[in-house]
Amino acid sequence: MKLKLVLTAVAAAVLVACGGGGGGGGGFSSLPMGSVAPPDSGSTPAPSPAPSPAPAPAAAARTYMYEALSPAADKDAFLGHLNAEGARSFRFLTSLAFVSGQNVSAVETYVKDGSASYVYELLDTTTNRSAFQAQLDAQGARGFRWAGSYAVGGASVTLYRKEDAGTYSYVLTTASSSSAGFLQEANAQGANGYLNLAPGFMVGTETVAIYEKGSAGGARYVYEFPSSPGSDADLLAQLNGQGARGFRFRSPYSFSDRSGLLYVQDGSQSSTFSFSALDPADGSAKWMEQVNAQGAQGHGLIGDYMMPSGHAKNLFFAAANCAGELCNSTSLFGR
């Protein structure tokens, strides 16, 4: 049985190749307790010094828990799934299809990687850029974040998710055709705290780039786009080399001039990331066992990735010293 990712969260995105992300191991470091000096050798013992303060507890490692539901039959049922799971701190991730011969079984997948609860709304998909911008602005002002597009029961809907008391603003630009043009724009937007959610997203007949900024502010994003490595070992070396510098892998992408891998760093913090690749699990039950076993160790799923060798792997990531968007488990293209 083979796993295939259904790119529902960004169904209209102009993103080529399959992407994923995986994690290396993390751990806790402990501080030694202060020792007490022995008594003086004289007849009067020296008073014992005050006990050393206990070390501050190590920051809790982020863990990831996954659930799968049978696909909703229509828009109303899907919204019911979203809000029931969201009330339990499970965020919609993506849909997966497991293919065995002529048989296809699909599931909706959800992830819990924190204590936030989520409220969802589903709106009709807009057909042009100005209408999409107006929808984003109205929802963002109410604290609802864009969470991608989805097809359910023959209808195309746009997901919006509320998870905190913040508000969100959005910038849409014409998608860059060249890697240099994208990097120039993305880094200029990132310097102002705008995170790129999609380098290219189809709205009607136009392809746009989507940027988001939360009212909490503080983040400053930097982008890099190295070429795709030619071997599996070189790919993992690149992922982990970039991760050690604080760059989180987002997705593969192809511009008119070249293809490569998109990475982003939040320059306001000193996060690091590590990545690993595992053989894909056979079937939905084993897939759930694998991702939850990895998630319990702090390894978040990015997804099923076609390696340079042509073999598919499940990629995972682990984040250290990380807060905010870049340490979330997301769908393949960042939502």
Stockholm file with secondary structure:
# STOCKHOLM 1.0

chainA/1-335         MKLKLVLTAVAAAVLVACGGGGGGGGGFSSLPMGSVAPPDSGSTPAPSPAPSPAPAPAAAARTYMYEALSPAADKDAFLGHLNAEGARSFRFLTSLAFVSGQNVSAVETYVKDGSASYVYELLDTTTNRSAFQAQLDAQGARGFRWAGSYAVGGASVTLYRKEDAGTYSYVLTTASSSSAGFLQEANAQGANGYLNLAPGFMVGTETVAIYEKGSAGGARYVYEFPSSPGSDADLLAQLNGQGARGFRFRSPYSFSDRSGLLYVQDGSQSSTFSFSALDPADGSAKWMEQVNAQGAQGHGLIGDYMMPSGHAKNLFFAAANCAGELCNSTSLFGR
#=GR chainA/1-335 SS CEEEEECCTBTTBCCCSCCCCBCCCCCCCCCCCCCCCCCCSSSSCCCCCCCCCCCCCCCCCCCCEEEEECCCSSHHHHHHHHHHHHHTTCEEEEEEEEEETTEEEEEEEEEECSSCCCEEEEEECCSSHHHHHHHHHHHHHTTEEEEEEEEETTEEEEEEEECSSCCEEEEEEECCSSHHHHHHHHHHHHHTTCEEEEEEEEETTEEEEEEEEETTCCCCEEEECCCCCSSHHHHHHHHHHHHHTTCEEEEEEECSSCEEEEEEEETTSCCEEEEEEECCCSSHHHHHHHHHHHHHTTCEEEEEEECTTSCEEEEEEEEESCCSGGGSCCCTTCC
#=GC SS_cons         CEEEEECCTBTTBCCCSCCCCBCCCCCCCCCCCCCCCCCCSSSSCCCCCCCCCCCCCCCCCCCCEEEEECCCSSHHHHHHHHHHHHHTTCEEEEEEEEEETTEEEEEEEEEECSSCCCEEEEEECCSSHHHHHHHHHHHHHTTEEEEEEEEETTEEEEEEEECSSCCEEEEEEECCSSHHHHHHHHHHHHHTTCEEEEEEEEETTEEEEEEEEETTCCCCEEEECCCCCSSHHHHHHHHHHHHHTTCEEEEEEECSSCEEEEEEEETTSCCEEEEEEECCCSSHHHHHHHHHHHHHTTCEEEEEEECTTSCEEEEEEEEESCCSGGGSCCCTTCC
//
